[in-house]
Amino acid sequence: MAGKIILVTGGARSGKSAFAEKLAAEMGTSIGYIATAQIYDEEMRYRVKLHRERRPSSWQTWEAPFEAEKAIVEASKSHKVLLFDCLTLYLSNHLCRILYDELNDEVAYQIVEKHMGALVRAAQAAAEQGTSTIFVTNEVGAGIVPENKLSRLYRDASGLSNQRVAAAADDVYAVIAGIPVNIKKLNACLMQEKDG
């Protein structure tokens, strides 16, 4: 049986990671967790600590701030469910490797195409082997236009990344105030009604 690609999105503290963890646990017991965070300060250390405490000790973790497609390939060899948390941190890892003066729309677009494309291809290969991958991401573009170049590029690249993965996903959940809605399924129903 083929696996699935699932995208879980939402704003800060929307409950998206908790929902994705619950979804992963409902899908199976052999779970690989792909963590993309890098700890640079106490705030991030605390956030990572909360995530670690929530996860069952039976879940195997791969630390993958870069080349996470390799972690997906490796983890899919021994696990039927992978939880990737999160795409936007993974994107920021790549954006922040570029010198500020060299960052522009074209470079950000190339980063999205290269790295998100590699993740999608790895997840598709895993699905063909029966492993499902749940990607967690953030919705960062719903507020005001950021005042600095890096923030604007990050906002735009995040939106493109989310679209790239959503297009390949079987299910896309939006989590708002802790309530998940399968927006891809809802969209399909609405389109069917419109055509019917």
WOZI-V926840 format. One record per backbone hydrogen bond with DSSP energy under -1.0 kcal/mol. CO is the residue of the C=O (numbers start at 0). NH is the residue of the N-H. If there is no record, write none. Layout:
# WOZI-V926840
CO|NH + CO|NH
This chain:
# WOZI-V926840
3|132 + 4|169 + 4|170 + 5|134 + 6|172 + 7|136 + 8|174 + 9|138 + 10|13 + 13|177 + 14|18 + 15|19 + 16|20 + 17|21 + 18|22 + 19|23 + 20|24 + 21|25 + 22|26 + 28|30 + 29|79 + 29|80 + 30|59 + 31|82 + 32|61 + 33|84 + 34|63 + 40|44 + 41|45 + 42|46 + 43|47 + 44|48 + 45|49 + 46|50 + 47|51 + 48|52 + 49|53 + 50|54 + 55|58 + 59|32 + 61|34 + 66|69 + 67|71 + 68|72 + 69|73 + 70|74 + 71|75 + 73|76 + 74|77 + 74|78 + 79|131 + 80|31 + 81|133 + 82|33 + 83|135 + 84|35 + 85|89 + 86|90 + 87|91 + 88|92 + 89|93 + 90|94 + 91|95 + 94|97 + 98|101 + 99|102 + 103|107 + 104|108 + 105|109 + 106|110 + 107|111 + 108|112 + 109|113 + 110|114 + 111|115 + 113|117 + 114|118 + 115|119 + 116|120 + 117|121 + 118|122 + 119|123 + 120|124 + 121|125 + 122|126 + 123|127 + 125|130 + 126|2 + 126|129 + 131|81 + 132|5 + 133|83 + 134|7 + 135|86 + 147|151 + 148|152 + 149|153 + 150|154 + 151|155 + 152|156 + 153|157 + 154|158 + 155|159 + 156|160 + 157|161 + 158|162 + 159|163 + 160|164 + 161|165 + 162|166 + 164|168 + 170|6 + 171|182 + 171|183 + 172|8 + 173|180 + 175|178 + 178|175 + 180|173 + 180|182 + 181|185 + 182|186 + 183|187 + 184|188 + 185|189 + 186|190 + 187|191 + 188|192 + 189|193 + 190|194 + 191|195
